Amino acid sequence: MPAHVHDVLATRTPVGWANVDDFDLGPATSVPARLVIDQPGWALYGLDHARNLAVFTDLPAGTDLADSPFAYATQHRLARRVLTLPLEEVEGLADLAPPVPRVILIFSIGRCGSTLLSHALNTVPGVWCLSEPDAFSTLILQHYNSTRRSSFPRDQIIRLIRACTRLQFRPPAGRQADVFAMKFRSQALFHADLYHQALPDAACVFLYRDALGWANSVYGMMRQYGSSDSLTGDDRTLCWSIFTAASDPGSLADVIDLAAPEVPVELALGPAWACNMAEYTRHLQAGVPFVALRYNEFNRDREAQLARMLRHCSLPPEHAANALQAFERDSQSGTHLAREVTTERLPRDRLDRLAAVLSCLPDFAAPDLILPDIDSDDLRLHFP
């Protein structure tokens, strides 16, 4: 099974999902692909569909990606070498890797404590949790165009999810783990059915928060990235794609002017929040066994919510008390999203405008709605 290794000469500013363009690479050397299994330090980085390649990075000894707020960012920063392998060889290589005993899949709407939860899980003995391993983003999301059709058949995507899970489970030497947890980027929610079909025994967790709190947090993040108060043209399309995995906005035509040349940020965020709530509900009703944790309750009663999540994942709930230590440090420390970074917030009148837009939506009009989950007596929406 041929592969090629390159020395990393320099890193470039990443654009989009993890791919070979993130690095300046030296000349290629042919090596056996199973190098990434036999040698410590190698980790799956991304799937570069444009070049039909799986991309692995070689990291310094002692690096534990579970310590990182975002695994892909640490891989990009610390990579010493890159190995590339044709995509068609990924499943065969995964067959050579040890099986993963148990899996936890963490989906979220983003800006709702999911990175913090991943750190809390890493305090539980036997659990190794990665925050945003990017191979899964590139596996599904790069393949979707505006029609949401994939160039991979559905069954191939499911097989590749299994293969990537097996290749991604690489706890460092000395880290004993028999449970592999993965916290995905928010867009993964829109493909939760594929993950459940690929890994039917995995525990599935969904994190969310009230619409106004979420919009405020997202707005602050967008402003840190340099986004303007209003969205136009390509920026408007990009924003919708990021927060809804390029869902069709046609159903919102009666709520917002889809043809308007400029849209205030809050008028995009409100419908995007509702779109995520609808997508979660669709997957739950189709059989994805979610437990749903709302940031509002999670932040008010941390130990109880952690214990509930641990029980759902067949982990001892008594570890919840120790997991509280994760709250003592900033889960995104060292990134531009760290707590000490001052962020802007939407003023009250703009939050009121967001709420007014939500009130026009038939099923998800209440910003404080409580989602049902696998533990609910019924699957109807509830309101506090």
C-alpha positions as CSV (number, residue, x, y, z in Angstrom):
1,M,0.0,0.0,0.0
2,P,2.1,3.0,-1.2
3,A,2.2,6.3,0.5
4,H,4.4,9.4,0.4
5,V,6.1,11.3,3.3
6,H,7.1,14.9,3.1
7,D,9.0,17.1,5.6
8,V,7.0,20.2,6.6
9,L,9.1,23.2,5.6
10,A,6.6,25.8,6.8
11,T,2.9,26.2,7.6
12,R,0.4,28.3,5.7
13,T,-2.7,30.1,7.0
14,P,-5.4,27.4,6.7
15,V,-8.3,28.2,4.3
16,G,-11.3,25.9,4.7
17,W,-11.1,22.4,6.0
18,A,-7.8,20.6,6.7
19,N,-5.9,19.8,3.5
20,V,-2.4,19.6,1.9
21,D,-2.4,23.3,1.1
22,D,-2.0,24.0,4.8
23,F,1.7,23.2,4.5
24,D,4.8,23.9,2.4
25,L,6.2,20.4,1.9
26,G,9.6,19.1,0.9
27,P,10.2,16.3,-1.7
28,A,8.2,13.1,-1.4
29,T,9.7,9.9,-0.2
30,S,7.8,6.6,-0.8
31,V,7.0,4.6,2.4
32,P,4.6,1.8,3.4
33,A,1.3,3.3,4.5
34,R,1.1,1.3,7.7
35,L,3.9,3.6,9.0
36,V,1.1,5.7,10.5
37,I,-0.1,2.7,12.5
38,D,3.3,1.2,13.5
39,Q,5.0,4.5,14.5
40,P,3.7,6.7,17.3
41,G,3.1,10.4,16.7
42,W,1.0,10.0,13.5
43,A,-2.5,11.3,13.4
44,L,-5.2,11.6,10.7
45,Y,-5.4,15.3,9.7
46,G,-7.9,15.5,6.9
47,L,-9.2,14.2,3.6
48,D,-8.1,16.3,0.6
49,H,-10.8,15.5,-2.0
50,A,-9.3,17.9,-4.6
51,R,-6.2,15.7,-4.7
52,N,-7.9,12.4,-3.7
53,L,-5.7,12.1,-0.7
54,A,-5.9,11.2,3.0
55,V,-3.5,13.4,5.0
56,F,-1.7,12.4,8.2
57,T,0.6,14.5,10.4
58,D,3.6,13.4,12.4
59,L,3.6,15.3,15.8
60,P,6.4,15.6,18.4
61,A,6.7,12.9,21.1
62,G,4.4,13.4,24.0
63,T,1.8,15.4,22.1
64,D,-1.7,14.5,23.3
65,L,-4.4,15.9,21.0
66,A,-6.9,15.5,23.7
67,D,-5.4,18.5,25.5
68,S,-6.1,20.8,22.5
69,P,-9.2,23.0,22.1
70,F,-9.2,22.1,18.4
71,A,-7.2,19.0,17.3
72,Y,-6.8,20.1,13.7
73,A,-5.2,23.4,14.9
74,T,-2.7,21.7,17.0
75,Q,-1.8,19.3,14.2
76,H,-1.4,22.2,11.8
77,R,0.9,24.1,14.3
78,L,3.1,21.1,15.4
79,A,3.3,18.9,12.3
80,R,6.9,17.9,11.4
81,R,6.1,15.6,8.5
82,V,3.0,14.9,6.4
83,L,2.1,11.5,4.9
84,T,-0.4,11.3,2.0
85,L,-2.3,8.2,0.9
86,P,-4.8,7.8,-2.0
87,L,-8.4,7.9,-0.6
88,E,-9.2,4.5,-2.1
89,E,-6.6,3.0,0.3
90,V,-8.1,4.4,3.5
91,E,-10.4,1.5,4.2
92,G,-7.7,-1.0,3.7
93,L,-5.3,0.8,6.0
94,A,-8.0,1.1,8.7
95,D,-8.4,-2.7,8.6
96,L,-4.8,-2.9,9.9
97,A,-5.5,-0.5,12.9
98,P,-6.7,-1.8,16.2
99,P,-10.6,-1.7,16.6
100,V,-12.2,1.0,18.7
101,P,-14.0,-0.6,21.7
102,R,-16.6,2.1,22.4
103,V,-17.4,5.4,20.8
104,I,-19.1,8.7,21.9
105,L,-20.2,11.2,19.2
106,I,-20.7,14.8,20.3
107,F,-22.8,17.0,18.1
108,S,-23.7,20.6,18.8
109,I,-25.0,23.9,17.4
110,G,-21.6,25.5,18.4
111,R,-21.0,28.2,21.0
112,C,-22.7,26.1,23.6
113,G,-20.0,24.5,25.8
114,S,-19.1,21.6,23.5
115,T,-15.4,22.2,23.8
116,L,-15.7,22.4,27.6
117,L,-17.6,19.1,27.6
118,S,-14.8,17.4,25.6
119,H,-12.3,18.5,28.2
120,A,-14.6,17.2,31.0
121,L,-14.8,13.8,29.3
122,N,-11.0,13.7,29.2
123,T,-11.1,13.6,33.1
124,V,-13.0,10.4,33.0
125,P,-10.7,7.3,33.4
126,G,-10.5,5.3,30.2
127,V,-11.9,8.0,27.9
128,W,-9.9,9.8,25.2
129,C,-11.8,12.7,23.6
130,L,-10.8,14.8,20.6
131,S,-12.2,18.2,19.9
132,E,-12.8,18.7,16.1
133,P,-10.8,16.1,14.3
134,D,-11.1,17.6,10.9
135,A,-11.1,14.4,8.7
136,F,-14.8,14.1,9.5
137,S,-15.5,17.6,8.3
138,T,-13.7,17.0,5.1
139,L,-15.2,13.6,4.7
140,I,-18.8,14.8,4.3
141,L,-19.0,18.5,4.1
142,Q,-16.5,19.2,1.2
143,H,-18.6,16.9,-0.9
144,Y,-21.8,18.8,-0.7
145,N,-22.6,21.5,-3.2
146,S,-25.6,23.8,-3.3
147,T,-27.8,20.8,-4.1
148,R,-26.5,18.9,-1.1
149,R,-25.6,15.9,-3.3
150,S,-22.4,14.0,-2.6
151,S,-20.0,12.7,-5.1
152,F,-19.5,9.7,-2.8
153,P,-22.3,7.1,-2.6
154,R,-24.0,7.1,0.8
155,D,-22.7,3.6,1.7
156,Q,-19.1,4.7,0.9
157,I,-19.4,7.6,3.2
158,I,-20.6,5.3,6.0
159,R,-17.7,3.0,5.4
160,L,-15.2,5.9,5.5
161,I,-16.7,7.2,8.8
162,R,-15.9,3.8,10.2
163,A,-12.4,3.8,8.7
164,C,-11.6,7.3,9.9
165,T,-12.8,6.6,13.4
166,R,-10.5,3.6,13.6
167,L,-7.5,5.6,12.2
168,Q,-8.2,8.6,14.4
169,F,-8.1,6.6,17.7
170,R,-4.4,7.1,18.5
171,P,-4.1,7.8,22.2
172,P,-0.5,8.7,23.1
173,A,1.8,6.2,24.9
174,G,0.9,5.9,28.5
175,R,-2.7,7.0,27.9
176,Q,-5.0,4.0,28.6
177,A,-8.3,4.4,26.8
178,D,-11.1,2.1,25.7
179,V,-13.6,4.8,25.0
180,F,-13.1,7.2,22.0
181,A,-15.1,10.4,22.1
182,M,-15.2,12.9,19.3
183,K,-16.6,16.4,19.4
184,F,-17.4,17.5,15.9
185,R,-17.7,20.9,14.2
186,S,-21.3,22.1,14.3
187,Q,-22.1,21.2,10.7
188,A,-21.8,17.5,11.5
189,L,-25.3,17.6,13.0
190,F,-26.7,17.7,9.5
191,H,-25.3,14.3,8.8
192,A,-25.9,12.7,12.2
193,D,-27.9,9.9,10.5
194,L,-24.8,8.8,8.5
195,Y,-22.7,8.7,11.7
196,H,-25.4,6.7,13.5
197,Q,-25.6,4.2,10.6
198,A,-21.8,3.9,10.5
199,L,-21.5,3.5,14.3
200,P,-24.8,2.2,15.5
201,D,-23.6,1.4,19.0
202,A,-22.1,4.8,19.6
203,A,-23.6,7.1,22.3
204,C,-24.9,10.3,20.7
205,V,-24.9,13.7,22.5
206,F,-26.3,17.0,21.3
207,L,-25.5,20.4,22.9
208,Y,-27.4,23.6,22.2
209,R,-28.5,26.8,23.9
210,D,-31.3,29.3,23.8
211,A,-31.5,31.3,20.6
212,L,-30.7,34.7,22.0
213,G,-27.7,33.5,24.0
214,W,-26.4,31.6,21.0
215,A,-26.9,34.5,18.6
216,N,-25.0,36.8,21.0
217,S,-22.1,34.4,21.3
218,V,-21.9,33.8,17.6
219,Y,-22.1,37.5,16.8
220,G,-19.2,38.1,19.1
221,M,-17.2,35.4,17.4
222,M,-18.0,36.7,13.9
223,R,-16.9,40.2,14.9
224,Q,-13.6,38.8,16.1
225,Y,-13.2,37.3,12.7
226,G,-13.8,40.8,11.2
227,S,-17.3,40.2,10.0
228,S,-19.5,43.3,9.4
229,D,-22.9,44.0,11.1
230,S,-24.7,43.2,7.9
231,L,-24.1,40.3,5.4
232,T,-24.0,40.8,1.7
233,G,-23.2,38.6,-1.4
234,D,-20.7,35.8,-0.8
235,D,-20.4,36.6,2.9
236,R,-24.1,36.0,3.3
237,T,-23.9,32.7,1.5
238,L,-20.9,31.6,3.5
239,C,-22.5,32.5,6.8
240,W,-25.6,30.4,6.0
241,S,-23.5,27.5,4.8
242,I,-21.3,27.5,7.9
243,F,-24.3,27.5,10.3
244,T,-26.6,25.2,8.4
245,A,-24.3,23.0,6.3
246,A,-25.6,24.7,3.1
247,S,-29.2,23.9,3.8
248,D,-31.8,25.2,1.4
249,P,-33.2,28.5,2.8
250,G,-36.2,28.4,0.5
251,S,-38.6,27.6,3.3
252,L,-37.8,30.9,4.9
253,A,-39.0,33.0,2.0
254,D,-42.1,34.1,4.0
255,V,-39.9,35.2,7.0
256,I,-36.9,37.1,5.4
257,D,-36.3,38.6,2.0
258,L,-34.0,36.0,0.4
259,A,-33.4,38.4,-2.5
260,A,-32.4,41.4,-0.3
261,P,-28.9,42.6,-1.2
262,E,-28.0,43.1,2.5
263,V,-29.2,41.3,5.6
264,P,-28.5,42.3,9.3
265,V,-26.6,39.5,11.0
266,E,-29.4,38.8,13.5
267,L,-31.9,38.1,10.7
268,A,-29.6,35.4,9.4
269,L,-28.8,33.9,12.8
270,G,-32.4,33.5,14.0
271,P,-33.4,31.3,11.1
272,A,-30.1,29.4,11.3
273,W,-30.7,28.5,14.9
274,A,-34.2,27.3,14.0
275,C,-32.8,25.3,11.1
276,N,-30.5,23.5,13.6
277,M,-33.3,22.8,16.0
278,A,-35.3,21.3,13.1
279,E,-32.4,19.2,11.9
280,Y,-31.9,17.8,15.4
281,T,-35.6,17.0,15.7
282,R,-35.6,15.2,12.4
283,H,-32.7,13.0,13.3
284,L,-34.1,12.2,16.8
285,Q,-37.5,11.2,15.3
286,A,-35.7,9.1,12.7
287,G,-34.0,7.0,15.4
288,V,-30.7,8.7,16.3
289,P,-30.5,8.1,20.1
290,F,-29.6,11.6,21.2
291,V,-29.4,12.9,24.8
292,A,-29.7,16.7,24.5
293,L,-27.9,19.0,26.9
294,R,-28.9,22.7,26.9
295,Y,-26.1,25.1,27.8
296,N,-28.4,27.1,30.1
297,E,-29.1,24.1,32.4
298,F,-25.6,22.7,31.8
299,N,-24.1,25.9,33.1
300,R,-26.5,26.2,36.1
301,D,-26.2,22.6,37.4
302,R,-23.0,21.3,36.0
303,E,-22.6,18.2,38.1
304,A,-26.1,17.0,37.5
305,Q,-25.9,17.5,33.7
306,L,-22.5,15.9,33.5
307,A,-23.8,12.9,35.4
308,R,-26.8,12.6,33.1
309,M,-24.5,12.7,30.1
310,L,-22.2,10.0,31.6
311,R,-25.1,7.7,32.3
312,H,-26.2,8.0,28.7
313,C,-22.7,7.1,27.6
314,S,-22.6,4.1,29.9
315,L,-19.9,5.7,32.0
316,P,-20.0,5.9,35.8
317,P,-22.0,9.0,36.8
318,E,-19.9,9.4,40.0
319,H,-17.1,10.8,37.8
320,A,-19.1,13.9,37.2
321,A,-17.8,15.5,40.4
322,N,-14.2,15.1,39.3
323,A,-15.1,16.3,35.7
324,L,-16.0,19.7,37.2
325,Q,-12.3,20.5,37.2
326,A,-12.6,21.1,33.5
327,F,-14.6,24.3,34.3
328,E,-11.6,25.7,36.2
329,R,-9.7,26.6,33.0
330,D,-10.7,28.2,29.7
331,S,-11.6,25.4,27.3
332,Q,-10.4,27.6,24.4
333,S,-7.4,29.1,26.1
334,G,-4.7,30.1,23.6
335,T,-7.1,30.7,20.8
336,H,-8.7,33.8,19.5
337,L,-11.9,32.6,21.2
338,A,-10.4,32.6,24.7
339,R,-12.4,34.1,27.6
340,E,-10.0,37.0,28.1
341,V,-10.7,38.2,24.6
342,T,-13.3,41.0,24.7
343,T,-16.2,40.4,22.4
344,E,-19.1,42.5,21.2
345,R,-22.7,41.6,21.9
346,L,-25.9,42.4,20.0
347,P,-27.8,45.3,21.6
348,R,-31.3,44.7,23.0
349,D,-33.2,46.1,19.9
350,R,-31.4,43.7,17.6
351,L,-32.1,40.7,19.9
352,D,-35.7,41.8,19.9
353,R,-35.6,41.8,16.1
354,L,-34.2,38.3,16.1
355,A,-36.9,37.1,18.4
356,A,-39.5,38.7,16.1
357,V,-38.2,36.7,13.2
358,L,-38.3,33.5,15.2
359,S,-41.9,34.2,16.2
360,C,-42.9,33.9,12.5
361,L,-41.5,30.3,12.2
362,P,-44.1,27.6,12.7
363,D,-42.3,25.0,14.8
364,F,-39.4,26.7,16.5
365,A,-40.7,30.1,17.4
366,A,-39.7,30.2,21.1
367,P,-36.0,31.1,21.7
368,D,-36.1,29.2,25.0
369,L,-37.6,25.9,23.8
370,I,-36.5,22.6,25.4
371,L,-35.7,19.8,23.0
372,P,-36.9,16.3,23.7
373,D,-34.4,13.4,23.6
374,I,-34.0,9.7,24.0
375,D,-35.0,10.0,27.7
376,S,-38.2,11.9,27.0
377,D,-41.7,10.4,27.4
378,D,-42.6,11.9,24.0
379,L,-40.8,13.8,21.3
380,R,-42.8,17.0,21.4
381,L,-41.1,20.3,22.1
382,H,-41.4,21.9,25.5
383,F,-41.0,25.4,26.7
384,P,-39.8,26.6,30.1
